[in-house]
Amino acid sequence: MKTESARAIPLRQVAIERGFWAERQRVNRERTIPAIYRKLEETGRIKAWSGIRTHEMPRERSVVHMFWDSDTGKWLESVAYSLATHPDVELKAIADELIGAIEGAQQDDGYLNTYFPVLDPAGKWTNLRDWHELYNAGHLIEGAVAYFQATGERKLLDILRRFADCIDATFGAEEGKLRGYPGHPEIELALVKLYRKTGERRYLDLARYFIDERGQTPHYFDQEAEKRGETREDFWAQTYRYCQAHAPLREQTEANGHSVRACYLYAGIADVALETGDEELLNLSRRLWEDLTQRQMYVHGGVGPSHSNEGFTFAYDMPTETAYAETCAAIALAFWAQRMFHLDPDSRYIDIMERAIYNGSLSGLSHDGAGFFYANPLAAYPGVNPMGRWSGILESGHFRRVDWFFCPCCPPNISRMIASIGEYSYSQSGRRVYAQLYHDNTVSLDVGGSSLSLRQVTEYPWDGRVAFTVGSEQPIQFEFALRIPDWCSDYKLTLNGARQAVSVEKGYALVSREWSDGDKIELILAMPVERVLPHREIRQVAGQVALQRGPLIYCLEEADNGPRLANVCIPSTAELQAAFDGELFGGVTVIEGEALRIEPSPDNSALYRFHSREQVAASTFRFRAIPYYLWANREPGEMRVWLRSS
Amino acid sequence: MKTESARAIPLRQVAIERGFWAERQRVNRERTIPAIYRKLEETGRIKAWSGIRTHEMPRERSVVHMFWDSDTGKWLESVAYSLATHPDVELKAIADELIGAIEGAQQDDGYLNTYFPVLDPAGKWTNLRDWHELYNAGHLIEGAVAYFQATGERKLLDILRRFADCIDATFGAEEGKLRGYPGHPEIELALVKLYRKTGERRYLDLARYFIDERGQTPHYFDQEAEKRGETREDFWAQTYRYCQAHAPLREQTEANGHSVRACYLYAGIADVALETGDEELLNLSRRLWEDLTQRQMYVHGGVGPSHSNEGFTFAYDMPTETAYAETCAAIALAFWAQRMFHLDPDSRYIDIMERAIYNGSLSGLSHDGAGFFYANPLAAYPGVNPMGRWSGILESGHFRRVDWFFCPCCPPNISRMIASIGEYSYSQSGRRVYAQLYHDNTVSLDVGGSSLSLRQVTEYPWDGRVAFTVGSEQPIQFEFALRIPDWCSDYKLTLNGARQAVSVEKGYALVSREWSDGDKIELILAMPVERVLPHREIRQVAGQVALQRGPLIYCLEEADNGPRLANVCIPSTAELQAAFDGELFGGVTVIEGEALRIEPSPDNSALYRFHSREQVAASTFRFRAIPYYLWANREPGEMRVWLRSS
């Protein structure tokens, strides 16, 4: 058993009052959380909880109504994180009223769901593969744990404990229970949260059961299909790879199927591995992590290139314009990354977490906080639907963020991530304190029973200078582990103004000493503009480069660079400059330099021409790249991350 | 009325005994025609004709059974073309037995279909939008006309005249008729063929009616949907653009929807324009031609990039790996191109016809004649399903040709095109004789009542030297119009060995004189290797080049060049050499030269790397490109048409 494994420092201990995330959290509180609530109301998701009793049940297309409760759960979770650091009486009153309705909707046996009791009582627990009751349960449990942490009030937690008990009584390997597990994983990680909060071992055991049972034969999804009068061949997704149930989990070697399901599941596996010390699960986690991050991850930390399965295809398949790279999947990858670190402390996990948060997750939300992307492509063209005019996928807002989706999993997900960013900022293992994400904040810690604060001052991610000032009533011994991001090869450390030799272990600069009040440690991370090269197997962007500075991936937009970005070439010799633009989106660092625009004269309209008969003009212009996460916040136009190079 | 418009010289007058097409036709006769017949038998398509009487009706998934008769029609058409030049008693006996069964299946009112009379009598003529009765009729009519031309026997022609009369009695603008038209065009061009063969004006009028009625309001597809208890919104394709019925045809400006439907329709429009002298239809034809060939055509003459609608998306959208570019669509484009020439004589139409035939059509058939492609992508990777693992589209044989398809429209289509290549070789307008496609053959002509032969000797498309020798009992005045292909900018003409000044008009070198027996005219077309540049709006291949020599587009295959073709760069200064390889596929000209392979060292497995920390190695190697139409005839591997350039 690991007793001194690293754990995240709870977000209530991280005060974020200025800087990058303070602003993102302000927008989340003021715009995103209210906007999502309005949509939950408009679509009947709020009323559904009381409708259980009145039988006045609003009803969307049923396949989505079955997932409604997860949206409520994630919204409550985001509200909880926000209340934890920014109390708001009105918001809490709304949440409490909703919690009251949820309590009223709970069945005598603890079962909780707004769809089945009224609309399809006989359908309850009959299709775990598709019908998401356990997925909903997971998000409600996460919301309940967060709400208890934020408010100290037990009501929602108790409701969800009763539901968890109901689930535990229904599913398991014991005689008389159904040997089922969720088609859409999520409850596994939620049960570990519930276990940690309550100390009730049954919840951890249930999470472990769901992991161990997954993909076993005889296959539960076959058995329940047979009971419904169906066969495996009737499964629309054709293969249980879609839900990571094609083989027992411990035998799996590749990230597979629906990418959000995959990353929630893998996060749950890491949680169970951490809590149980199961070495086989640790090795499974490392194997899946290696496959996903070394063969199946976009440069912006998005995962799952394919629209058709919302998920993975095969190694090194990175289409740009048609990338799905769902917002939820990047968020789920960040969740998993943090858990991997706590299981196997190494900065490489946090490097990926940072990549996924700052790029492929944050792009899911508009700068004004009220627009959402489902898919996060690496290139876009106005009016172009990458799936053809025929897919109906346009509602996923491939080119313009939209205010809601038919299946709105992403909006409350990015909202809860932003609200909880403090929880991803530090980790602690005994007397070692890890600084994970750099941003302006003050963290309060307990080290060996002594209180301590660290005031972090930085303009990160725009600037690589990060200063920490220790606040402590008495001298205190601890080891400060400052992450040296993978993007940084030139850094220095000063302690009270004096340059320090840096000892780096597993990606962390370690400074172990007795610290006194007012001690100031400064980390200076050089942030040059970097050209990113793709792996040689990534055929879609061969010969192209992406631009990165610090943790941010950049892109070119038509608004700054004119149309036909495919014809823009960044010479390998071009000097690339970072420049802070105080006017743009409230102040961002852009990248500028000389680029070539290589194209034939505009009066030549032939579709194909011979080079032997044609002079191709190359003109130079000054390009401007903006952070990828900010794309599509101005007029519609082209966008590209990967750019031709010479 | 145009009285001296150009017409094709019938294929019976074109004897093809050696050279490129003689070999392709031999394989078609010996392998392809028998292979398709076996599949028609195996799948019940042959038995279905007699099953109408016995009620022993084989049945596939019904949506495809509805199209069965078109496969029979196209196979009979191919057989007819083959019999016209290569009599074959056994093959004719098989065809005649089938024709007898077809006759037996005809209903009293002339209606002919193997699906509805037995399997869904009430469904007859109730869903023109989707159920393909008129499409089937068109292919059967084409087969009947061809069979009559080949054999002089009227039986099948009479059967199809009765069916055409039935259709004419059922559909039209006259009181009491249904104002319907086909969801899948094809019958329009077939009715013009029937009109030309029979002289019966009603068939031309019916074709014209189908064209004029298309897309009018109130919309027939709405009306018939209402009768079925459906609405427009229930149409799976979402829009009538899919079947070119979203607006009256004369108002349309862009190629739209399903590309095979589109090109068959446009061919029919050109036919009706030619036969009626309707200037508006001529202008419509030119407008659609311009849009399709200047904005929506692949370099290999394939059209329709999207799998989801099997058709067009929008201007300059040319995905490579995911290109649909159905074999049938390139064939239909060639059909339309020839008709455009006859309507509006100009070599630019034949240039496209040649491009579509030699590249995007011919690629649909394996070198051995028994494998077929449905889609013809511009890049391929082994084991990669471009639609993700989830589309079920693999049966279209995206990487390996297959021996049949669930919907097997392409196999008999490429078969009939090869069998009828003689019909695309020459055109005549009074005393002007056009040489359209160069290949080794002897054509017999009638010019002003006098007989004449032209013996064409050439190794085209491998060599640009084409010699014609006149055979005539007496001196004869005619104008010989030799096409100067758009790919050729350096050509010369000799007459009986003496260099001639060349007068070129609308793409033809015109030589008007009194010709005597034995006169020899030689055209020498320089065939350098050309680098093709894409239009500046084609984002998917910006910065890349394709290789072309003569009419052939080339590609690199892994078999010759190793893997990771995306990393191959053809420097703009590299000398490109054509070399004849007598061993390869019975003798083909390949393109060779020095190329760069630009990639990092193989032991670096990071997915993304910084250029500042990495040396990217560029090694040179001698590449080999083969004609695109021959790809995927060796071991499975990567293929690319568009290659990085510098």
HADDOCK unambig.tbl for C-alpha pairs under 7 A between the chains (distance, minus, plus):
assign (segid A and resid 294 and name CA) (segid B and resid 606 and name CA) 6.31 0.50 0.50
assign (segid A and resid 294 and name CA) (segid B and resid 607 and name CA) 5.35 0.50 0.50
assign (segid A and resid 295 and name CA) (segid B and resid 607 and name CA) 6.50 0.50 0.50
assign (segid A and resid 299 and name CA) (segid B and resid 608 and name CA) 6.95 0.50 0.50
assign (segid A and resid 306 and name CA) (segid B and resid 388 and name CA) 6.31 0.50 0.50
assign (segid A and resid 308 and name CA) (segid B and resid 388 and name CA) 6.81 0.50 0.50
assign (segid A and resid 308 and name CA) (segid B and resid 390 and name CA) 6.24 0.50 0.50
assign (segid A and resid 309 and name CA) (segid B and resid 390 and name CA) 6.67 0.50 0.50
assign (segid A and resid 313 and name CA) (segid B and resid 388 and name CA) 6.12 0.50 0.50
assign (segid A and resid 313 and name CA) (segid B and resid 389 and name CA) 6.58 0.50 0.50
assign (segid A and resid 388 and name CA) (segid B and resid 306 and name CA) 6.30 0.50 0.50
assign (segid A and resid 388 and name CA) (segid B and resid 308 and name CA) 6.76 0.50 0.50
assign (segid A and resid 388 and name CA) (segid B and resid 313 and name CA) 6.10 0.50 0.50
assign (segid A and resid 389 and name CA) (segid B and resid 313 and name CA) 6.63 0.50 0.50
assign (segid A and resid 390 and name CA) (segid B and resid 308 and name CA) 6.20 0.50 0.50
assign (segid A and resid 390 and name CA) (segid B and resid 309 and name CA) 6.63 0.50 0.50
assign (segid A and resid 530 and name CA) (segid B and resid 610 and name CA) 6.15 0.50 0.50
assign (segid A and resid 530 and name CA) (segid B and resid 612 and name CA) 6.91 0.50 0.50
assign (segid A and resid 531 and name CA) (segid B and resid 610 and name CA) 5.62 0.50 0.50
assign (segid A and resid 531 and name CA) (segid B and resid 611 and name CA) 5.41 0.50 0.50
assign (segid A and resid 532 and name CA) (segid B and resid 608 and name CA) 6.23 0.50 0.50
assign (segid A and resid 532 and name CA) (segid B and resid 609 and name CA) 5.51 0.50 0.50
assign (segid A and resid 532 and name CA) (segid B and resid 610 and name CA) 4.64 0.50 0.50
assign (segid A and resid 532 and name CA) (segid B and resid 611 and name CA) 5.98 0.50 0.50
assign (segid A and resid 533 and name CA) (segid B and resid 608 and name CA) 5.66 0.50 0.50
assign (segid A and resid 533 and name CA) (segid B and resid 609 and name CA) 5.22 0.50 0.50
assign (segid A and resid 533 and name CA) (segid B and resid 610 and name CA) 5.95 0.50 0.50
assign (segid A and resid 533 and name CA) (segid B and resid 611 and name CA) 6.09 0.50 0.50
assign (segid A and resid 534 and name CA) (segid B and resid 607 and name CA) 6.21 0.50 0.50
assign (segid A and resid 534 and name CA) (segid B and resid 608 and name CA) 4.93 0.50 0.50
assign (segid A and resid 534 and name CA) (segid B and resid 609 and name CA) 6.68 0.50 0.50
assign (segid A and resid 535 and name CA) (segid B and resid 606 and name CA) 6.62 0.50 0.50
assign (segid A and resid 535 and name CA) (segid B and resid 607 and name CA) 4.85 0.50 0.50
assign (segid A and resid 535 and name CA) (segid B and resid 608 and name CA) 5.86 0.50 0.50
assign (segid A and resid 536 and name CA) (segid B and resid 599 and name CA) 5.82 0.50 0.50
assign (segid A and resid 536 and name CA) (segid B and resid 600 and name CA) 6.71 0.50 0.50
assign (segid A and resid 537 and name CA) (segid B and resid 564 and name CA) 6.58 0.50 0.50
assign (segid A and resid 539 and name CA) (segid B and resid 566 and name CA) 5.28 0.50 0.50
assign (segid A and resid 542 and name CA) (segid B and resid 566 and name CA) 5.83 0.50 0.50
assign (segid A and resid 542 and name CA) (segid B and resid 567 and name CA) 5.97 0.50 0.50
assign (segid A and resid 543 and name CA) (segid B and resid 567 and name CA) 6.96 0.50 0.50
assign (segid A and resid 564 and name CA) (segid B and resid 537 and name CA) 6.56 0.50 0.50
assign (segid A and resid 566 and name CA) (segid B and resid 539 and name CA) 5.23 0.50 0.50
assign (segid A and resid 566 and name CA) (segid B and resid 542 and name CA) 5.82 0.50 0.50
assign (segid A and resid 567 and name CA) (segid B and resid 542 and name CA) 5.96 0.50 0.50
assign (segid A and resid 567 and name CA) (segid B and resid 543 and name CA) 6.96 0.50 0.50
assign (segid A and resid 599 and name CA) (segid B and resid 536 and name CA) 5.76 0.50 0.50
assign (segid A and resid 600 and name CA) (segid B and resid 536 and name CA) 6.67 0.50 0.50
assign (segid A and resid 606 and name CA) (segid B and resid 294 and name CA) 6.29 0.50 0.50
assign (segid A and resid 606 and name CA) (segid B and resid 535 and name CA) 6.62 0.50 0.50
assign (segid A and resid 607 and name CA) (segid B and resid 294 and name CA) 5.31 0.50 0.50
assign (segid A and resid 607 and name CA) (segid B and resid 295 and name CA) 6.49 0.50 0.50
assign (segid A and resid 607 and name CA) (segid B and resid 534 and name CA) 6.22 0.50 0.50
assign (segid A and resid 607 and name CA) (segid B and resid 535 and name CA) 4.86 0.50 0.50
assign (segid A and resid 608 and name CA) (segid B and resid 299 and name CA) 6.96 0.50 0.50
assign (segid A and resid 608 and name CA) (segid B and resid 532 and name CA) 6.24 0.50 0.50
assign (segid A and resid 608 and name CA) (segid B and resid 533 and name CA) 5.67 0.50 0.50
assign (segid A and resid 608 and name CA) (segid B and resid 534 and name CA) 4.94 0.50 0.50
assign (segid A and resid 608 and name CA) (segid B and resid 535 and name CA) 5.87 0.50 0.50
assign (segid A and resid 609 and name CA) (segid B and resid 532 and name CA) 5.52 0.50 0.50
assign (segid A and resid 609 and name CA) (segid B and resid 533 and name CA) 5.23 0.50 0.50
assign (segid A and resid 609 and name CA) (segid B and resid 534 and name CA) 6.68 0.50 0.50
assign (segid A and resid 610 and name CA) (segid B and resid 530 and name CA) 6.15 0.50 0.50
assign (segid A and resid 610 and name CA) (segid B and resid 531 and name CA) 5.63 0.50 0.50
assign (segid A and resid 610 and name CA) (segid B and resid 532 and name CA) 4.64 0.50 0.50
assign (segid A and resid 610 and name CA) (segid B and resid 533 and name CA) 5.95 0.50 0.50
assign (segid A and resid 611 and name CA) (segid B and resid 531 and name CA) 5.42 0.50 0.50
assign (segid A and resid 611 and name CA) (segid B and resid 532 and name CA) 5.98 0.50 0.50
assign (segid A and resid 611 and name CA) (segid B and resid 533 and name CA) 6.07 0.50 0.50
assign (segid A and resid 612 and name CA) (segid B and resid 530 and name CA) 6.89 0.50 0.50
